[in-house]
Amino acid sequence: YYNEHGILHVTASSFKPRNLLKLWVEHLCLQVMHEKDAPSHLFSKDRKYKLKPIATEPARENLKTLLGFYQLGLTTPLAFVDQPAFTYAEEIKKGSDEKAAKNIANAKLTSTLYSNSSFNNYDDAFYAEFILRNHAVEFDEGFCNVAEKIMTSLIEHIEKIK
């Protein structure tokens, strides 16, 4: 939903970083196309986020980065899975070192994979193939690079609503 106050996404499901990433792309497009200084919001069953306005040029640069990764992902497997990437980038922002951030992201992924209540995060074909069958995400330099480039700017522009 969009109006002069920005974009609003509402879901009855639990929070998934991919929902926030989808909103981020739409939010960036809004900032570039309409030059609106409007926030966007995501309301899920268990979390609420506000995306702060971003100036036109930084929004355009973020879209170019995301488009570059999208194009790369069309030709080669991309070292990106939303949940651990989001957790990793959040931990880096909090000041954790890379090794600690990787460990926390891996623990979050593992607990999500084997928790019955969270299984729906990974019920689509991609996750079933990539994660459940392989039982691992490689937390290597490629993962860290992609996670930081995709998620860092997003995390800098979100505000958790209580």
Sine and cosine of phi, psi and omega as CSV:
sin_phi,cos_phi,sin_psi,cos_psi,sin_omega,cos_omega
0.00,0.00,0.66,-0.75,0.00,-1.00
-0.71,-0.71,0.65,-0.76,0.21,-0.98
-0.50,-0.87,-0.21,-0.98,-0.05,-1.00
-0.90,0.44,-0.18,0.98,0.00,-1.00
-0.99,-0.10,0.06,1.00,0.02,-1.00
0.93,-0.36,-0.32,-0.95,-0.05,-1.00
-0.96,-0.26,0.61,-0.79,0.04,-1.00
-0.80,-0.61,0.84,-0.54,0.13,-0.99
-0.91,-0.41,0.75,-0.66,0.03,-1.00
-0.79,-0.61,0.72,-0.70,0.05,-1.00
-0.68,-0.74,0.59,-0.81,0.04,-1.00
-0.99,0.10,-0.11,0.99,-0.01,-1.00
-1.00,0.04,0.16,-0.99,0.08,-1.00
-0.93,0.37,0.31,-0.95,-0.01,-1.00
-0.88,0.47,0.71,-0.71,0.12,-0.99
-0.73,-0.69,0.76,-0.65,0.01,-1.00
-0.83,0.56,-0.49,0.87,0.01,-1.00
-0.90,0.44,-0.51,0.86,0.08,-1.00
-0.92,0.38,-0.63,0.78,0.04,-1.00
-0.93,0.36,-0.62,0.78,0.02,-1.00
-0.91,0.42,-0.64,0.77,0.05,-1.00
-0.88,0.47,-0.71,0.70,0.05,-1.00
-0.88,0.47,-0.63,0.77,0.01,-1.00
-0.85,0.52,-0.71,0.71,0.02,-1.00
-0.88,0.47,-0.72,0.69,0.02,-1.00
-0.89,0.45,-0.64,0.77,0.01,-1.00
-0.88,0.47,-0.71,0.71,0.03,-1.00
-0.88,0.47,-0.68,0.73,0.03,-1.00
-0.87,0.49,-0.68,0.74,0.04,-1.00
-0.86,0.51,-0.71,0.70,-0.03,-1.00
-0.89,0.45,-0.62,0.78,-0.03,-1.00
-0.97,0.22,-0.74,0.67,-0.12,-0.99
-0.96,0.27,-0.62,0.79,-0.09,-1.00
-0.94,-0.35,-0.05,1.00,-0.04,-1.00
0.72,0.70,0.74,0.68,0.00,-1.00
-1.00,-0.06,0.71,-0.70,0.15,-0.99
-1.00,-0.09,0.87,0.50,-0.06,-1.00
-0.90,-0.43,0.63,-0.77,0.09,-1.00
-0.98,0.21,0.25,-0.97,0.13,-0.99
-0.81,-0.58,0.38,-0.92,-0.09,-1.00
-0.71,-0.70,0.57,-0.82,0.13,-0.99
-0.82,-0.57,0.83,-0.55,0.08,-1.00
-0.89,-0.46,0.89,-0.46,0.08,-1.00
-0.90,-0.43,0.00,-1.00,-0.03,-1.00
-0.85,0.52,-0.59,0.81,-0.13,-0.99
-0.87,-0.50,-0.08,1.00,0.00,-1.00
-0.54,-0.84,0.42,-0.91,0.07,-1.00
-0.74,-0.68,0.75,-0.66,0.01,-1.00
-0.78,-0.63,0.53,-0.85,0.12,-0.99
-0.87,-0.48,0.76,-0.65,0.12,-0.99
-0.99,-0.10,0.85,-0.53,-0.03,-1.00
-0.96,0.26,0.48,-0.88,0.05,-1.00
-0.85,0.53,0.48,-0.88,0.02,-1.00
-0.71,-0.70,0.64,-0.76,-0.03,-1.00
-0.88,0.48,0.37,-0.93,-0.10,-1.00
-0.84,0.54,-0.77,0.64,-0.06,-1.00
-0.91,0.42,-0.73,0.68,0.08,-1.00
-0.88,0.48,-0.57,0.82,0.05,-1.00
-0.90,0.44,-0.69,0.73,0.02,-1.00
-0.88,0.47,-0.68,0.73,0.00,-1.00
-0.91,0.42,-0.64,0.77,0.06,-1.00
-0.89,0.46,-0.67,0.75,0.03,-1.00
-0.90,0.44,-0.64,0.77,0.05,-1.00
-0.88,0.48,-0.67,0.74,0.03,-1.00
-0.88,0.47,-0.74,0.67,0.00,-1.00
-0.89,0.45,-0.65,0.76,0.02,-1.00
-0.90,0.43,-0.63,0.78,0.05,-1.00
-0.87,0.49,-0.69,0.72,0.04,-1.00
-0.93,0.38,-0.60,0.80,0.05,-1.00
-0.88,0.48,-0.74,0.68,0.00,-1.00
-0.89,0.45,-0.66,0.75,0.05,-1.00
-0.88,0.47,-0.66,0.75,0.01,-1.00
-0.91,0.41,-0.33,0.94,0.06,-1.00
-0.97,0.25,-0.35,0.94,-0.08,-1.00
-0.92,-0.39,-0.34,0.94,-0.04,-1.00
-0.51,-0.86,0.53,-0.85,0.03,-1.00
-0.85,0.52,0.73,-0.68,-0.04,-1.00
-0.99,-0.17,0.75,-0.66,-0.02,-1.00
-0.97,0.22,0.92,0.40,-0.06,-1.00
-0.60,-0.80,0.83,-0.56,0.17,-0.98
-0.74,-0.68,0.79,-0.61,-0.22,-0.98
-0.84,0.54,-0.74,0.67,-0.09,-1.00
-0.89,0.46,-0.81,0.58,0.01,-1.00
-0.92,0.39,-0.52,0.86,0.03,-1.00
-0.91,0.42,-0.68,0.74,0.03,-1.00
-0.90,0.44,-0.73,0.69,0.00,-1.00
-0.89,0.47,-0.70,0.71,0.01,-1.00
-0.86,0.51,-0.77,0.64,-0.03,-1.00
-0.90,0.44,-0.62,0.79,0.07,-1.00
-0.87,0.49,-0.69,0.72,-0.02,-1.00
-0.92,0.40,-0.63,0.77,0.05,-1.00
-0.88,0.47,-0.68,0.74,0.02,-1.00
-0.89,0.46,-0.60,0.80,0.01,-1.00
-0.95,0.31,-0.17,0.98,0.02,-1.00
0.97,-0.26,0.09,1.00,0.05,-1.00
-0.92,0.38,0.51,-0.86,0.10,-0.99
-0.98,0.21,0.20,-0.98,-0.11,-0.99
-0.86,0.52,-0.68,0.73,-0.02,-1.00
-0.90,0.44,-0.70,0.71,0.01,-1.00
-0.90,0.43,-0.67,0.75,0.00,-1.00
-0.89,0.46,-0.66,0.75,0.05,-1.00
-0.88,0.47,-0.70,0.72,-0.01,-1.00
-0.89,0.45,-0.67,0.74,0.01,-1.00
-0.92,0.40,-0.68,0.73,0.02,-1.00
-0.89,0.46,-0.66,0.75,0.02,-1.00
-0.91,0.42,-0.67,0.75,0.03,-1.00
-0.89,0.45,-0.65,0.76,0.02,-1.00
-0.90,0.44,-0.70,0.71,0.02,-1.00
-0.88,0.47,-0.73,0.69,-0.02,-1.00
-0.89,0.47,-0.70,0.71,0.00,-1.00
-0.92,0.40,-0.56,0.83,0.03,-1.00
-0.94,0.34,-0.66,0.75,-0.02,-1.00
-0.89,0.46,-0.61,0.79,-0.12,-0.99
-0.97,-0.26,0.23,0.97,0.06,-1.00
-0.98,-0.19,0.85,-0.53,0.00,-1.00
-0.86,0.52,-0.59,0.80,-0.04,-1.00
-0.94,0.33,-0.40,0.92,-0.04,-1.00
-0.97,-0.23,0.01,1.00,-0.11,-0.99
-0.85,0.53,-0.51,0.86,-0.02,-1.00
-0.88,0.48,-0.28,0.96,0.11,-0.99
-0.89,0.46,-0.43,0.90,-0.11,-0.99
-0.82,-0.58,0.65,0.76,-0.06,-1.00
-0.99,-0.15,0.00,1.00,0.04,-1.00
-1.00,-0.01,0.16,-0.99,-0.13,-0.99
-0.88,0.48,-0.64,0.76,-0.02,-1.00
-0.86,0.52,-0.78,0.62,-0.05,-1.00
-0.92,0.40,-0.63,0.78,0.02,-1.00
-0.86,0.51,-0.69,0.72,-0.02,-1.00
-0.96,0.27,-0.80,0.61,-0.16,-0.99
-0.96,0.29,-0.69,0.72,-0.11,-0.99
-0.99,-0.13,-0.83,0.56,-0.14,-0.99
-0.91,0.42,-0.62,0.79,0.01,-1.00
-0.98,0.20,-0.58,0.82,-0.01,-1.00
-1.00,0.04,-0.31,0.95,0.04,-1.00
0.84,0.54,0.36,0.93,-0.01,-1.00
-0.29,-0.96,0.46,-0.89,0.22,-0.98
-0.86,-0.51,0.77,-0.63,0.00,-1.00
-0.97,0.23,0.92,-0.38,0.02,-1.00
-1.00,0.03,0.89,0.46,-0.04,-1.00
-0.99,-0.16,-0.15,-0.99,-0.01,-1.00
-0.87,0.50,-0.61,0.79,0.01,-1.00
-0.89,0.46,-0.71,0.70,0.04,-1.00
-0.87,0.49,-0.75,0.67,-0.04,-1.00
-0.88,0.48,-0.68,0.73,0.01,-1.00
-0.88,0.48,-0.76,0.65,-0.02,-1.00
-0.91,0.41,-0.71,0.71,-0.01,-1.00
-0.85,0.52,-0.71,0.70,-0.02,-1.00
-0.92,0.40,-0.69,0.72,-0.05,-1.00
-0.93,0.36,-0.54,0.84,-0.01,-1.00
-1.00,0.09,-0.68,0.74,-0.17,-0.98
-0.99,-0.10,-0.41,0.91,-0.12,-0.99
-0.86,0.50,-0.77,0.64,-0.02,-1.00
-0.90,0.43,-0.63,0.78,0.06,-1.00
-0.85,0.52,-0.76,0.65,-0.03,-1.00
-0.90,0.44,-0.54,0.84,0.05,-1.00
-0.92,0.39,-0.38,0.93,-0.07,-1.00
-0.96,-0.29,0.11,0.99,0.02,-1.00
-0.98,-0.19,0.47,-0.88,0.08,-1.00
-0.70,-0.71,0.83,-0.55,0.04,-1.00
-0.97,0.25,0.76,-0.65,0.01,-1.00
-0.99,-0.15,0.72,-0.69,-0.01,-1.00
-1.00,0.02,0.00,0.00,0.00,0.00
